[in-house]
Amino acid sequence: MKLLISFICFSVSLSAFAQKTYLLKQDYPVGKKYDYSINSDQIITQKLGGKDLSYIQNVATNYSFDVTEAKGMDKRIMVTYKRITIKSVGMGNELILDSEKEEADKQNPFAGLKNSNFNMVLSPNGTIKSVSGIETMVDNMAAKISTDTAQLKQIKLSLSKQFNTEVIRQTLESSMRIYPDKAVKVGESWVINSKIKITMPIESITTYTLKEIKDGVATLSIKASLISKGDFDSMGNKMQTDLKGMNIGDAQVDIKTGLILSCHTRVELYGKMKAVDQDIDFDMEGINKISGKAVN
């Protein structure tokens, strides 16, 4: 009888453990500071007029997040650019921009980004509700290019196409909106749909699965299908895309705060593009990495 009772108790314990749920969400404490970085490596090949054109590029951005205020469950965060670099090599050309390097004889708008900041309001599910302060950041960048008042207006207009409220919001939200809208069990999945138009339009349907909980860290698997179909401007040229692809990898999330400790995904995007009535075969492979850590 004792053996039977012990077995029943053990079975009940196993059942309770199997049904345990975890609420994954952004819950940064006010007063905390975090370092956060996004790194993207890409190899891009295009076939145009029978010629293969290939280049590689890397974009790396390091931020600090200061959690300044709670607005209900939302958090107001001051985001500061610590460093941003872009490197593009291909077709006999090389472009390197680094916010750390400021040379008197070279124009480097990224030098104006160092220590520039803006504010965002981040919801528990990773949605960025608002972004403010971008205009001052663009002013700082423009000042590194020219002091000519007549030129500044045009320079700011050009910079604001890549550095504006919506682009910044989409860039950060695309890496932070990963949380489910309810508590989940190990093995359970949830789907997040998003549409991004930073350069070309991209729609993603991403399935996240809670794989494991260990030492206060949740491991998630990531599997996304990507579609890019629509028009966009590239350096003044009208472009059309008809691309598809995938984004696959995993992420580790701190259960207590929701901080994304690390994320590693492999992305592929391929298909056809059109520019000025010319068809372009397009193929891109890349690796995206995200990391976060508490500073205080």
N, C-alpha and C positions, 0 to 999 in steps of 0.2 A: 504493500500500500504506500509506504514512504517513497519507494522508487517511482511509482506511478504519479504521486503528487509532485515529486521533483521534476519529472519529465514534463508534466503539464505546465508547471511554472516556467521551465526553460523554454517551452514552446511559445508561451505567452510573451516572454521577454523578447524572443526572436521576432515575433510578429510585431511587437511595439516598435522595435528597432527598425524593422523593415519599412514601417509606415511613417517614420520620423520625417518631418518636412523642415525646409530651411528657407528663410526669407532673405533673398539676395537683393540688396538695394544700396543706393548711395546714402550713407549716413555719416558724412564727415563731421567730426566735432568742431564747433566754433573755436577759433584760436589755434587750430592745427595748421601746419604747413607741410606741403608735399612737393616733391620733385616729380615731374612727369615728362616723358619723352616719347616721341613718335619718329620712327626711322623707316624709310621706304627705299628699297633698291629695285630698279627695273631695267630689263633688257627689252628694247623695242625694235622691231624689224618691220619695215614697210617696203612694199614692192610697187614702184611707180614707173610706168613707161618701160617695163622690162628690166629696170634696175633695182637692185636690192640696196636699201638704205638702212643702216643699223646704228644705233647709239645706246649708250648706257647712261643712267642717271641715278643720282642719290639725293634724297631730300631728308634732312634731319633737323628736328626742332626740339629744343629743350625748354620747358616752362617751369615756373614755380607757381603753386596754387596756395594762396592764403585764404583760409576760410574765415570771413570777417563777420558774417551775420546769418542768423536763422530767420527765415520767413515761413513760419509754420514748419512743414517738412522740407521745404526748399532751402537751399543754401546760397548765399551771395559769396562769390569767390573772386578775389583779385588775382588775375592771371598776368604774370610777368614773363616776357621773353628773356631767357638767359642766353640762348644762342640759336641761330638758325644758319644752316649751310645748304647750298645747292651746288651740285656738280653734274655737268652734262658733257659727255665726250662722244664724238661721232662725226663722220663725214669730214674729217680733217679739222674739225673745230673743237675747242674746249672752252667751257664756261665754268668758272668757279666763283661763287659768291659766299662770303663768310662774314657774319656780323661781328666777328672778333677782329677782322682785319680792316683797318682804316688807313688808306694811303692818300697822301695829298694830291698825287697826280692821277688818281683813278676814282671814278664815280662808283660808290657802293651804297645803294639805298638801304641795304640790310644793316649797315652800321648804325642807322637810326633806329633800328628795332631793339638793339641791346638795351636792356633794362626798361624798355617801354612796357606799359601795362594797360589792361582794360578790365572791365568787370563783367561777370556773367552770373546768371541765376540758374542753378542746376537743380532739377527735380530728382526725387528718389529713384525714378526709373531710368535716369540718365539723359532725359530730354533737357536741352538747354532752352529755357524759356525766354531769355533776353540776353543781349550783349550791348554794352555801352562803352564809350571812350575810344573808339577806333579812329575818329577824326584826328585826335591829337597824335596818335601813332603815325598816321599818314603824313602829318605835318613834319614830324621828326625825320621821316624817311626822305621827304622831298628836300629838306634843308641840306641833306648830305649830297644832293645832286646839283643844286643850283641855289644861288642867293639872288638871282635876277627875278624881280617881282613879276615881270612880264611873262617869264617862263613858268613860274611856280604853279599858276592855275592849271596849265596844261599838264604839268608833271603830276600834280595831285590827282587830276582826273584819270590819268593813265594808271597810277598806282592803285587807285580806289577800285579798279576793275578786279584786282587780285586780292586786295586787302580792304574788305568792307564788312559790314555787320553780318550779312547773310553768308558770305564765304567763310568767315571765321566760325560762325555758329555751326555750319554744316561740317566743317573740317573736324572740329572737336566732338560734335555729337556723333559723327560716324564711328568714332572709336570708343565713346563712352556709353552709348545707348545699347546696353547688352542685357539688362536685367529683366526678369519675368514680372508680370503684373500680379503674381500671387506666389505663395510659398510652394516650393517644389520638393519632390523626393529624389534621391539618387536614382538615375536612370530615366528621369522625366525630361521632356523636351518642351521648348516653346519657340515661337516663330516671331521674328521682327522684320517688318517690311520698311524699306526706306527708299527715298528718291533724292539723289544728290545731283546738283548741277554746278560744280565748281569750275571745271573746264568743259568736258563733254558730259552729257546727261547719263547717269548710271542709276539703274533701279536694281536693288538687291533684295532677295528673299533669303533670310538667314535663319537657320535652325540651330539653336543652342541646346545642348544636352548636359545636365549635371552628371558628370562621370564619377566624381569621388569627393569625399570630404575627409581631410586629414590635417591635424594640427591647426585647426582654425582656418584652413584654406580650402576653397572650393575650386575644383578643376572642371572646366567646361570644354566640351568639344564644339567646334564651329564648322558648319558646312553651309555655304551660300551659293546660290545661283545668281549670276549677274547678266543684265541686259542693258545695252546702250543703243538706243534707237531714237534719233532725233537730230535737230540742227544745233549748231553752236558756232561761235566766232573764234578763230585762231589767228592772232596777229593780223587782224583786219580782213581775214578771208572767211567766207561762209563755208562751213563744213557740214556734211551729213554722215551719220554713223549707223551701221547695222552690225552690231557686235554682240557676242555672248561670251560667257566664261564662268569661272567659279572662284571661290575663296574658301580655303580649307585650313584648319589648324586647331589650336587650343589656347585657353587662357586660364590664369590662376587669379582668383579674387579673394581678398580678405573678407571673411564672413562678417566680422564686427563692423567694419566701416564701409565695405563695398569697394575699397580701393582696388583698382586693377594692378596687381603686382607685376604681371607679365602677360604678354600675348604674342603669339607667333603664328602667322598665317602665310600660306602660299597662294598667290593669285595668278590667274590666267585670263586673258581677254583677247579675243580674235574674231576676225570677220572682214567686212568691207567698210571702207570709208570713201567719200566722194568730195572732191574739191575742184571747183571751176570745171565741172564736167569731166574730170579725170577720176577714174576708179583707182583706189589704193587698197592693196591687200595689207591688212594690219595684224600684227601678232605681238603681244606683250606678255612677258613672264616677270613676276616680281615676288619679293619677300617683304612683308610688313612686320615690324616689331614695335611693341609698346611696352613701356615699363614705368612703374610708379613706386615711390617709397616715401615713408614719413621722414620729415626732417627734424621735427621736435615732438 
